[in-house]
Amino acid sequence: MTTAHILAFAGSARRESWNRKVLAVAVAGARAAGAEVTVVNLGDYPMPLYHADWHEEHGVPEAMRALRTLMMAANGLLVASPEYNTSITPLLKNTIDWLSQDVDGESGRAPFEGKVGGLMGASNGAFGTIRALPHVSSILSNLGVLMLPIVAVPGVAKAFDASGRMTNERLEQRLSALGTRVAATIVKLG
């Protein structure tokens, strides 16, 4: 039987990121379903803004190689994306742009292709990143990730208590179920 190995990250490196908090709920759901989940902070993988000339002159950053190795070992992704001006964050887009480059003769699609993806996003606004998530889903799908339905969390500041525990039971169940579905889909497809 296939084991779900999931790499989880948020498109925000803020210390108190709401998106990292909702990601943790989905990660707990995946782990409860038997998945092995590696959670990374993209802030720990600094990369220059993608520029083809820089890439040609300097090669790929070591941080990109390290993150690519983690992605290659995974068969699923859990991604939480904030919304910047109704679209993807620069951190997340730059990370994807670097990871999708060919490395040592290996396709840039290799870290993405054939993986199952769960996508969520949280904001204090009434739309809860629902405008940005389709952009992120489209990018990942184009790279070969089988994307599951998205979960948007509006009014996120009211969804957690002062200790960081999620208090909105309906949203907690939806996020947890997303993690569970990613793990279960990987096993079914295995």
C-alpha positions in Angstrom: 0.0 0.0 0.0 1.3 3.5 -0.9 2.1 5.8 2.0 1.2 9.5 1.5 4.3 11.7 1.9 3.2 15.3 1.8 5.2 18.5 1.7 3.3 21.4 3.3 4.1 25.1 3.1 2.4 28.5 3.1 3.0 31.4 0.6 3.7 33.6 3.6 6.8 33.6 5.9 5.3 35.9 8.5 5.8 34.7 12.1 2.1 35.0 12.9 0.8 34.1 9.4 -2.9 33.2 9.4 -2.1 30.9 6.4 0.5 29.0 8.3 -2.2 28.5 11.1 -4.8 27.1 8.7 -2.2 25.0 7.0 -1.5 23.4 10.4 -5.2 22.3 10.6 -5.0 20.6 7.2 -1.7 19.0 8.2 -3.3 17.6 11.3 -6.0 16.1 9.1 -3.5 14.5 6.8 -1.5 13.1 9.7 -4.7 11.7 11.3 -5.3 9.9 8.0 -1.8 8.2 8.2 0.2 10.6 6.0 3.8 11.5 6.7 3.9 15.3 6.5 7.0 17.6 6.3 6.1 21.2 7.0 8.5 23.9 5.8 8.7 27.7 6.1 9.5 29.2 2.7 11.4 31.9 4.6 14.0 29.3 5.3 14.6 28.9 1.6 15.6 32.3 0.4 15.9 32.7 -3.4 16.5 35.8 -5.5 13.7 37.0 -7.7 13.7 34.7 -10.7 15.5 36.3 -13.6 16.7 34.1 -16.5 19.9 36.0 -17.0 20.8 35.6 -13.3 19.9 31.9 -13.6 22.1 31.5 -16.6 25.1 33.3 -14.9 24.8 31.7 -11.4 22.9 28.5 -11.8 20.2 27.6 -9.3 20.3 28.7 -5.7 21.2 26.1 -3.0 17.9 26.8 -1.3 16.1 25.8 -4.4 18.0 22.5 -4.6 17.2 21.8 -1.0 13.5 22.5 -1.4 13.4 20.6 -4.7 14.8 17.5 -2.9 12.0 17.7 -0.4 9.4 18.1 -3.1 10.8 15.2 -5.1 10.5 12.9 -2.1 6.8 13.9 -1.7 3.8 12.5 -3.5 1.5 15.2 -2.3 1.4 18.9 -1.5 -0.6 21.0 1.0 -0.3 24.7 0.2 -1.8 27.7 1.9 -1.8 30.9 -0.1 -2.5 34.4 1.1 -4.1 36.8 -1.4 -2.1 39.9 -2.6 -4.2 42.2 -4.8 -6.5 39.3 -5.8 -3.6 37.0 -6.8 -0.7 34.8 -5.7 1.9 36.2 -3.3 5.4 37.1 -4.7 7.0 34.6 -2.3 4.9 31.7 -3.5 5.2 32.6 -7.2 8.9 33.1 -7.0 9.3 29.7 -5.2 7.2 28.0 -7.9 9.1 29.8 -10.7 12.5 28.6 -9.3 11.3 25.0 -8.6 9.9 24.7 -12.1 13.3 25.3 -13.8 15.2 22.4 -15.3 18.0 21.2 -13.0 21.0 19.0 -14.1 19.1 17.8 -17.1 15.9 17.0 -15.1 12.6 18.6 -16.1 11.3 21.5 -14.1 8.0 19.7 -14.0 9.5 16.8 -12.0 8.9 18.2 -8.6 5.2 18.8 -9.4 4.1 16.1 -11.9 1.9 13.3 -10.5 1.4 14.9 -7.1 -1.9 15.4 -5.4 -2.4 19.0 -4.2 -4.6 20.5 -1.5 -4.9 24.3 -1.6 -6.3 26.6 1.0 -6.1 30.3 1.9 -7.1 32.6 4.7 -7.6 36.3 5.0 -9.6 38.7 7.2 -11.6 39.8 4.2 -15.1 38.5 3.3 -13.7 36.5 0.4 -11.0 34.6 2.2 -8.6 34.4 -0.7 -11.2 32.9 -3.0 -10.0 35.3 -5.8 -6.3 34.2 -5.6 -6.8 30.4 -5.1 -7.9 29.7 -8.6 -4.7 31.4 -9.9 -2.5 29.2 -7.6 -4.5 26.1 -8.6 -4.1 26.9 -12.3 -0.3 27.3 -11.9 0.1 24.1 -10.0 -2.3 22.1 -12.3 -0.4 23.3 -15.3 2.8 21.9 -13.8 1.1 18.5 -13.4 -0.3 18.6 -9.9 -3.8 16.9 -9.5 -5.6 19.7 -7.6 -8.4 18.9 -5.2 -11.2 21.5 -4.5 -9.9 24.6 -2.6 -10.8 25.8 0.9 -11.0 29.6 1.5 -11.2 30.9 5.0 -12.8 34.4 5.3 -12.7 36.5 8.5 -9.8 34.4 9.8 -9.0 36.5 12.8 -12.3 35.5 14.3 -11.7 31.8 13.5 -9.0 31.4 16.1 -8.9 32.1 19.8 -6.0 33.9 21.7 -4.1 30.6 22.2 -4.1 29.9 18.4 -6.8 27.2 18.6 -9.4 27.2 15.8 -12.8 28.1 17.1 -14.9 27.9 13.9 -15.8 24.2 13.9 -17.2 24.2 10.3 -14.0 25.7 8.9 -11.8 23.4 11.0 -13.6 20.4 9.6 -13.2 21.6 6.0 -9.5 22.2 6.4 -8.9 18.9 8.2 -11.0 17.1 5.5 -8.8 18.7 2.9 -5.7 17.2 4.5 -7.5 13.9 4.8 -8.6 13.9 1.2 -5.1 14.6 -0.1 -3.7 11.7 1.9 -6.6 9.4 0.9 -6.3 10.3 -2.8 -2.6 9.6 -2.8 -3.2 6.1 -1.4 -6.1 5.4 -3.8 -4.0 6.4 -6.8 -0.9 4.6 -5.5 
